[in-house]
Amino acid sequence: MRWNGQALGATDDSTLPGMEHLGGFVRSVTTPEFAGMTFHEVLCKSALNQVPGASAMPFDWTINPYRGCSHACTYCFARGTHEYLDLDTGRDFDSQIVVKVNVAEVLRTELARPSWVADPVMLGTNTDPYQRAEGRYRLMPGIIQTLADAGTPFSILTKGTLLRRDLPLLREAAGQVDVSLAMSVAIFDDALQRSLEPGTPSAAARLETVRAASEAGFSVTVFLMPILPHLTDSVAAIDHALGAIKVAGATRVVFGALHLRPGAKQWFLHWLEREHPELVGAYRGLYPGASSYTPKPYRSWLAKRVRPLLRVHGLDGHAETEAPPREPVPGLAARKAAASVVTTSRGRAARADAAAMLF
């Protein structure tokens, strides 16, 4: 596929305001394969992002090879990070993707430092490392190999079926370090999924990826998040979702209600007004003013609805606001499986705030 771009170091005349100020900017490119999208290639100075010490995150380091995300999930909490580039949190977040083309090389240098002690690293805490651009840029194989070679355990959370491409490499890595995989699958109604997550693979395709990862020997966690009030929180919807997750071979489920962080909240409510105007009043009641989270009574009600169904389907699981059940021999895998779990409401807010700064 022919890419339309400039020579290295030249600036595209169509580059949006803010991009020309991005450190390490190389070029902006477009291709018919990704109609309506622009990829802004940059040379990053750092691959590892350290989580602020005051955050409630149970991990210290992340890697985000992309900023912006073609999954275009209407509710994505990371939308607010695009404002740092003078881009909007709506269409720009979906279509103006920053690509750290040298991320694996920089990571190799960082992991070779004597000060690095092989702490666990998380991928997928902000934007998805297996979004569609990964099919072109192929950044993840280099990242995976570099982490494994450096003896650094890692976890991946994704909605992308491109994960299947790297399963052989991930299996090799798992022979050297602890590797944990999780798939986010929240919406099992195809029409609703296409409306809310227009750039994502279908739930069926993601579950096939869960099955492939399970058959490759991984114990896969599924994040049933976000559960959408009045749209996907019925007993029938949750029962159907958990049944499909069980059949796919997942071993654990983490569930939680929709979060509407600044940037995402406006964009989601705009979608709701267009697609489900009858629910606007209910959502404004659940997320009043600047609130990003459903009230505690709703979360308690949801947990009481989900937990019996988890038992029915023979799935281990817990709410995102709970610590995971203690394993007989606590280990690194258990800690990493808990990496997106929050222990308190206050901690959840701090965690989301910190995650929004990681890019």
Secondary structure as GFF3:
##gff-version 3
##sequence-region A 1 359
A	DSSP	three_ten_helix	19	21	.	.	.	ID=ss1
A	DSSP	beta_strand	25	29	.	.	.	ID=ss2
A	DSSP	three_ten_helix	32	34	.	.	.	ID=ss3
A	DSSP	beta_strand	38	42	.	.	.	ID=ss4
A	DSSP	beta_strand	48	50	.	.	.	ID=ss5
A	DSSP	beta_strand	61	63	.	.	.	ID=ss6
A	DSSP	beta_strand	66	67	.	.	.	ID=ss7
A	DSSP	three_ten_helix	77	85	.	.	.	ID=ss8
A	DSSP	alpha_helix	91	95	.	.	.	ID=ss9
A	DSSP	beta_strand	96	100	.	.	.	ID=ss10
A	DSSP	alpha_helix	103	111	.	.	.	ID=ss11
A	DSSP	beta_strand	121	123	.	.	.	ID=ss12
A	DSSP	alpha_helix	134	137	.	.	.	ID=ss13
A	DSSP	alpha_helix	140	149	.	.	.	ID=ss14
A	DSSP	beta_strand	154	158	.	.	.	ID=ss15
A	DSSP	three_ten_helix	161	166	.	.	.	ID=ss16
A	DSSP	alpha_helix	167	174	.	.	.	ID=ss17
A	DSSP	beta_strand	179	184	.	.	.	ID=ss18
A	DSSP	alpha_helix	190	196	.	.	.	ID=ss19
A	DSSP	alpha_helix	203	215	.	.	.	ID=ss20
A	DSSP	beta_strand	221	227	.	.	.	ID=ss21
A	DSSP	alpha_helix	235	248	.	.	.	ID=ss22
A	DSSP	beta_strand	252	257	.	.	.	ID=ss23
A	DSSP	alpha_helix	264	275	.	.	.	ID=ss24
A	DSSP	three_ten_helix	277	279	.	.	.	ID=ss25
A	DSSP	alpha_helix	280	286	.	.	.	ID=ss26
A	DSSP	alpha_helix	296	312	.	.	.	ID=ss27
A	DSSP	beta_strand	316	319	.	.	.	ID=ss28
A	DSSP	alpha_helix	332	337	.	.	.	ID=ss29
A	DSSP	alpha_helix	345	355	.	.	.	ID=ss30
###
